[in-house]
Amino acid sequence: MGGVSRSAAVTGATPRSPLVQFFSARLARVQERMEEMGVRSALVSHGGELPWLTGYTAMPLERVTLLVLRLGEDPQLLVPAVEAPRVVAHDELFSLRPWRDSEDPLDIAADLVGRRARGVVALSDRAWAGTLLGLQSRLPGMRFVCVSEVTSPIRAVKDSHEIGVLRDAAHAADRVAAAVQSGEVPLAGRTESEVAGDIGARLIAEGHDHVNFTIVGSGPNGASPHHDSGDRTIGERETVVCDFGGKVGVRGASFGYCSDITRTVVTGSPSAEITECYEVLKGAQAAAVQAARVGVPAEDVDAVARSMIDAAGYGKYFIHRTGHGIGIDEHEEPYIVAGNTTPLAPGNAFSIEPGIYVPGRFGMRIEDIVVATDEGPVPLNVADHSLAVVG
Amino acid sequence: MGGVSRSAAVTGATPRSPLVQFFSARLARVQERMEEMGVRSALVSHGGELPWLTGYTAMPLERVTLLVLRLGEDPQLLVPAVEAPRVVAHDELFSLRPWRDSEDPLDIAADLVGRRARGVVALSDRAWAGTLLGLQSRLPGMRFVCVSEVTSPIRAVKDSHEIGVLRDAAHAADRVAAAVQSGEVPLAGRTESEVAGDIGARLIAEGHDHVNFTIVGSGPNGASPHHDSGDRTIGERETVVCDFGGKVGVRGASFGYCSDITRTVVTGSPSAEITECYEVLKGAQAAAVQAARVGVPAEDVDAVARSMIDAAGYGKYFIHRTGHGIGIDEHEEPYIVAGNTTPLAPGNAFSIEPGIYVPGRFGMRIEDIVVATDEGPVPLNVADHSLAVVG
């Protein structure tokens, strides 16, 4: 179990599948960019980069998985011996180096990088801090940077397959949103948790492989953007913020792409204040979607939504950025936030989700996933944007 | 939203609840140990330490949550503004510093620690590597260590409340195991995924708040210790490794404690080889449980199981450590593994889970959670250890 097994792609034989060729091309692009940036080695662990590069997802546990990429060398995957049998389907892309519980995987990684090497090494942003500290002590001549510096500009540009899976995910989430908006999922008189449970079950029934989160924030709880759905019973004439998402495409691929949608509904005839506030939000959200054109700095899209909500006097209640990129990770580049001057590129996929949160009283948010294209912004979510009045 | 709100405990008023007093005592113990170890500041983020210290769990997202502990200063929780409303129930333990998406939380943390400070700062082992790199660049005079160096010796000793929740979790998992062993959960003729789905639903029905994992490894798949339950249909006269767990006690507390149990069953009359192999495993597991006494080095417990499996000729098929600690995290200290010379302490809770994995043919594992006490090892799981023959 301790040795290195060499596989077809590494030894030069023909790769077996188009999928392997696909991932090989991605690995090659990342290695090219490493060379351009002067990054000698990259160590890829937790987070979306590993499945994006290889199709294999590291388990979120303390036993370290590291894909070791070095310029001019074949990739190696250091994987816990207990997990090595899970990797079989993907091992044409790299040689496999299973490590046993009696070995130290960081020692092995340091030997591969070169204990006396000097230069820059990239590590997954979401690797654990303990892993980084262990690597730094073993590689005193290396300067560590986040692997996203290498991968993000490539990874944030989705290809047509990725956009297809994101669209499938968005449409599945749309169908669940429509069920909430039509009253098919009853709200008033039930607890937030019960509604969240229904939404989760429907996400699965509509084709998600798993549920990432289900936020149901009723009445004053709607003013907590990341509210934990709880035991509060939803009342009459209350706004209810429903924000939910999951992953589609996991089966077969072992990783998938995320959905993420928010719709706000109201249980019975809304007050004039709610109606007015919602119209402001709806206008701001639609304007930000339209502003999300190729070449526009991400922060300008944020500014469009923010300035409209500001102008209507609700600015102090819009307490978060306008959006985040989405893909294998729920949140990834590009972030639609003040300070991000990077222009949107064709293939960028991100949420547009302004909100208005009045503490102690109510909240509302509208969120779509949008793709920037040369033909303009393309929303993947199509569920109705008006304020649905439900029972 | 940008200011610091001071709360009752911080300003010296009487804490409102026994729970707050409880967490305050834990915070005080950790701060004492920081002082003993010469750790000036601790920054607590992802992982079990934050809920263990405060009852609050950081969301597993890119917006950083950091509890800033400094010697001689009141604790502060840096939390994303969007998540600040979730923290209300816990904020008597610390002052709250919500940060907005237009602010940089690492700048705020560095200012609190002191940009020119020199010394040692501890960071959560499971904080993201990107967070550590950002902090290191802002605090060039500080040496970073894992917060587990401070907290683990305290956290690995469970108090009577924690053991009570772990016992509840274990017994709930036992009831699901018993349903598998009795044939109430049908196996042969169904896919691993279907069985895994049933087990997950039963974990919830038996009182878990959520499911962490459900491994169903049938026939040759049983030889993959962390097998992804898949589309394989379970056959006749096959061993099926069922390893599953979840969290109990999340509701109300916002965090919980984990269950983790493995039982291996066989669909129809086992072969002589399976029967013999299982007896070896069962004997080794029971002996390791009995060896898990206070004062015994963790690695000696591993050696007990390993030597018995070795002696029977199956040593090369036992490819992992004997166990891991368990608590708020699925895997935590103490690890029952060669190289861990730390003696077991009263209140340590950990798994004892040797396995035998014959590649391409079959696997088996038996796992209980055990607590070391002055009266000897106390297994929390009581589900039958014999090889159940099911339909």
Interface residues (C-beta under 8 A of the other chain):
Chain A: M1 M59 L61 E62 P80 A81 V82 E83 P85 R86 R100 D101 S102 L123 S124 D125 R126 A127 W128 A129 G130 T131 L132 L133 F144 V145 C146 S148 A223 S224 P225 H226 H227 D228 S254 I319 H320 R321 E330 H331 V337 A338 G339 P359
Chain B: M1 M59 L61 E62 P80 A81 V82 E83 P85 R86 R100 D101 S102 L123 S124 D125 R126 A127 W128 A129 G130 T131 L132 L133 F144 V145 C146 S148 A223 S224 P225 H226 H227 D228 S254 I319 H320 R321 E330 H331 V337 A338 G339 P359
